[in-house]
Amino acid sequence: MEQRTNIQAYQQAAGALPPHLRQAALALSDADQARTEEFRLRVGRPMSVVLPEREQELGGPTVEVRDLDQLVEIASKASLHAVLDQVRRGYLTMAGGHRIGLCGTAVLRDGEIHSLRQLSSANVRIARQVRGAAQPVREALCPGGTLVSTLILAPPGLGKTTLLRDLIRMASDGEGCAPQRVSLADERGEVAALYSGCPQLDVGGRTDVVEGCPKAQGLMLLLRAMNPQVLAVDEITAPEDVAALRTAAGCGVKLLATAHGSERADLERRALYRPLLEEGLFQKLVLIRRTGNLRNYMVEELD
């Protein structure tokens, strides 16, 4: 069942590719379609797919500039003006939650990127919902039946966002814990993947989402406007993010967040993360490790 669902997601994402590249993508075996994480299109090179263990060229024709233009046209349903705000940030979200990252020549206005021209490469990231990803840690993170403030720590590519998304869904729907109102600051649209105002990935029925603005501003907007019981954000990257989380914690709001790192000592070493420990903003820490193709979760108390 899971393999069939993964293949369907792959084929939906492949639907945004120009026809001749789509044909090459659909020629991949079912087993590899189910495991593929991304399509990579680079001008002058054959298209490739990213599998968990490697990036593999598919052969066939090389990608041309017009192929990238057609990719954007198909994904935006020929309404580039409707997604221009996303494109100037280097990506766009298509139906199903699949996310297309773009590179090219930046057009600047007043020192900021206004648009991209003459695209040079694209990354089509296949969105896959992993319901139940949080089940192994649910009991540890919900003592007394209520979710506590939790920080997820792992290096890139180990599933921080996947786990965060499922924790949001779990808290919002009351799966194994008391249901709570959750507000999500989804700066890059990777958690909920809004499309025409509707989340393409399941973040629960009591979840409100703001995307497309810096995380700190999104957190403060949600705190003021949506009366959340839980505030969630993917990837703490700036002192402003920490300050916004500090304000929310001071208002009695539970926190869900992710950060880059391999172990608890990384939080202690880095000046950005140190206040998270010193001020007790989080009660639980989830560490993600990979063993072969399996992900292991370790939950630690943060005193």
C-alpha positions in Angstrom: 0.0 0.0 0.0 2.8 2.4 0.9 4.7 1.6 -2.2 1.6 2.2 -4.4 1.1 5.6 -2.7 4.7 6.6 -3.2 4.5 5.6 -6.9 1.3 7.7 -7.3 3.2 10.7 -5.7 6.1 10.2 -8.1 3.9 10.1 -11.1 1.9 13.1 -10.0 5.2 15.1 -9.7 6.4 13.8 -13.0 3.3 15.2 -14.6 4.9 18.7 -14.4 7.8 17.6 -16.6 7.9 18.4 -20.3 6.5 15.4 -22.2 9.9 13.9 -23.4 11.4 14.1 -19.9 8.2 12.8 -18.4 8.5 9.7 -20.6 12.0 9.1 -19.3 10.9 9.5 -15.7 8.0 7.0 -16.1 10.3 4.4 -17.7 12.0 4.0 -14.3 11.1 0.8 -12.5 8.3 0.8 -9.9 10.7 0.0 -7.1 12.8 3.1 -7.9 9.8 5.3 -8.5 8.6 4.5 -5.0 12.0 5.5 -3.6 12.8 8.5 -5.7 13.0 11.8 -3.7 13.7 14.4 -6.4 14.0 15.1 -10.1 17.1 17.1 -11.0 17.1 19.1 -14.2 20.3 20.9 -15.3 20.8 22.6 -18.6 23.2 20.7 -20.8 22.9 17.5 -18.8 20.4 14.5 -18.9 17.7 14.6 -16.2 18.6 12.7 -13.0 16.7 11.3 -10.0 17.8 11.4 -6.4 17.4 8.1 -4.5 18.2 7.7 -0.8 21.7 6.4 -1.6 22.7 8.2 -4.8 21.8 10.6 -7.7 21.3 8.7 -10.9 21.2 10.1 -14.5 18.3 8.7 -16.5 20.1 9.2 -19.9 18.1 10.3 -22.9 18.0 13.9 -24.1 19.9 16.7 -22.3 17.8 19.4 -20.6 17.4 22.7 -22.4 16.4 26.1 -21.2 13.0 25.8 -22.8 12.4 22.6 -20.8 12.8 24.6 -17.6 10.4 27.3 -18.9 7.9 24.6 -19.8 8.3 23.0 -16.3 7.3 26.3 -14.7 4.4 26.8 -17.2 3.0 23.3 -16.5 3.4 23.6 -12.7 1.8 27.0 -12.6 -1.0 26.0 -15.0 0.2 28.7 -17.4 -0.4 31.4 -14.7 3.1 32.5 -13.9 1.9 35.8 -12.5 0.0 33.9 -9.8 3.2 32.3 -8.5 5.6 35.2 -9.2 6.0 35.9 -5.4 7.2 32.3 -5.0 9.4 32.2 -8.0 11.3 35.3 -6.9 12.1 33.3 -3.7 13.5 30.5 -5.9 10.7 28.0 -5.7 7.0 27.3 -6.4 4.6 24.7 -5.0 2.4 22.7 -7.3 -0.8 20.6 -6.7 0.0 17.7 -4.4 2.5 19.7 -2.4 5.5 18.9 -4.7 8.0 21.7 -4.5 10.1 23.0 -7.5 13.3 24.8 -6.6 14.7 27.0 -9.3 18.1 28.5 -10.2 19.0 31.0 -12.9 20.1 34.6 -13.4 18.6 36.8 -10.7 17.0 40.1 -11.6 17.6 42.6 -8.8 15.5 45.7 -7.8 16.6 47.9 -4.9 19.1 45.2 -3.9 16.5 42.4 -3.7 15.7 39.5 -6.1 12.7 40.5 -8.2 12.6 37.5 -10.5 14.7 34.8 -12.2 15.5 34.8 -15.9 17.2 32.3 -18.1 16.7 29.4 -15.8 19.7 27.0 -15.5 18.5 24.2 -13.2 15.5 22.9 -11.3 14.8 20.5 -8.5 11.4 18.8 -8.3 11.0 17.5 -4.7 8.4 14.8 -4.5 6.1 15.4 -1.5 5.2 12.3 0.4 3.0 12.2 3.5 4.2 9.8 6.2 1.3 9.4 8.5 2.4 7.7 11.7 6.0 9.0 11.5 5.5 10.4 15.0 4.1 7.2 16.5 7.4 5.9 17.9 7.8 9.1 20.0 4.2 10.0 20.7 4.1 8.5 24.2 7.4 10.1 25.3 6.3 13.6 24.0 2.8 13.5 25.6 3.2 12.8 29.3 -0.2 13.1 30.9 -1.8 13.1 27.5 -0.7 16.6 26.4 2.1 17.4 24.0 5.0 19.3 25.5 7.4 21.7 23.8 9.7 19.7 21.6 12.8 20.4 19.5 13.7 18.0 16.7 17.5 17.9 16.0 19.1 16.1 13.0 21.5 16.7 10.1 19.9 17.6 6.7 18.0 14.8 4.9 17.1 12.6 7.9 13.4 13.5 8.1 13.1 16.5 10.5 10.3 18.1 8.5 8.5 14.7 8.0 8.5 14.2 11.8 7.5 17.8 12.5 4.6 17.6 10.1 3.2 14.4 11.7 3.6 15.8 15.2 1.6 18.9 14.1 -1.1 16.6 12.6 -1.1 14.4 15.8 -1.5 17.4 18.1 -4.1 19.1 15.9 -6.3 16.0 15.5 -5.8 14.8 19.1 -4.2 11.5 18.0 -2.9 9.9 21.2 -3.0 13.3 23.0 -5.4 16.1 23.8 -6.4 18.1 20.6 -4.9 21.5 20.4 -5.0 24.6 18.1 -1.8 24.6 16.2 -0.3 27.5 14.2 2.4 26.8 11.7 4.9 29.4 10.3 5.8 27.6 7.1 8.3 30.1 5.5 9.2 28.0 2.4 5.9 26.0 2.2 7.6 22.7 2.9 5.5 21.5 5.8 1.9 22.1 4.8 2.5 23.1 1.1 -0.4 25.5 0.6 -1.9 25.4 -2.9 -4.8 27.8 -3.6 -5.1 28.3 0.2 -5.4 24.5 1.0 -2.7 22.5 2.6 -1.6 19.7 0.2 -0.1 17.7 3.1 -2.1 16.7 6.1 -1.3 19.0 9.1 -4.5 18.3 11.0 -8.0 19.9 11.2 -7.1 22.5 13.9 -4.0 23.9 12.2 -3.6 27.4 10.8 -0.8 28.1 8.4 1.0 31.3 7.3 3.7 30.9 4.6 6.0 33.0 2.4 7.2 35.4 5.1 10.3 35.2 7.4 9.8 32.7 10.3 10.1 35.3 13.1 7.5 37.5 11.5 5.2 34.6 10.8 5.4 33.4 14.4 4.5 36.8 15.8 1.7 37.2 13.3 0.2 33.8 14.4 0.7 34.6 18.1 -1.2 37.8 17.8 -3.9 36.7 15.4 -4.7 33.1 15.8 -4.6 32.4 19.6 -2.6 29.2 19.2 -2.0 26.6 21.9 1.0 25.2 19.9 3.3 27.2 17.6 5.3 25.2 15.1 8.2 26.2 12.8 10.7 24.3 10.6 14.4 25.1 11.0 15.5 27.7 13.5 18.2 29.7 11.6 18.4 33.2 13.0 18.4 35.1 16.4 15.0 36.6 15.4 13.5 33.1 15.3 14.8 32.4 18.8 13.4 35.7 20.1 10.0 35.0 18.6 10.0 31.5 20.3 11.0 33.1 23.6 8.1 35.5 23.3 5.6 32.7 22.5 6.9 30.6 25.4 6.4 33.5 27.7 2.8 33.6 26.7 2.3 30.0 27.7 2.3 28.6 24.1 3.8 25.1 23.5 6.5 25.0 20.8 7.4 22.6 18.1 10.5 23.3 16.1 13.5 21.8 14.2 17.2 22.6 14.1 20.3 21.3 12.3 22.6 19.3 14.4 23.7 15.7 15.3 23.7 15.7 19.1 22.7 17.7 22.2 26.2 19.1 22.5 25.6 21.0 19.2 22.9 23.0 21.1 25.4 23.9 23.8 28.2 24.8 21.4 26.4 27.1 19.0 25.6 30.6 20.2 22.3 30.6 18.2 20.9 27.5 19.9 22.4 28.0 23.4 19.4 30.2 24.7 17.1 27.3 23.8 18.7 25.3 26.5 19.6 28.0 29.0 16.1 29.5 29.0 14.3 26.1 29.0 12.1 26.8 26.0 11.8 23.1 25.2 11.1 20.2 27.5 12.0 17.4 25.1 14.6 16.8 22.4 14.2 14.3 19.6 17.4 13.1 17.9 17.2 11.4 14.5 19.8 8.9 13.5 20.1 6.7 10.4 21.0 3.0 10.5 21.1 1.7 7.0 17.8 2.8 5.4 16.1 3.0 8.8 15.6 6.2 10.9 15.9 5.8 14.7 14.5 8.3 17.2 15.9 9.1 20.6 14.0 11.3 23.1 15.9 13.2 25.8 14.8 15.4 28.6 15.9 19.0 28.4 16.2 20.3 32.0 
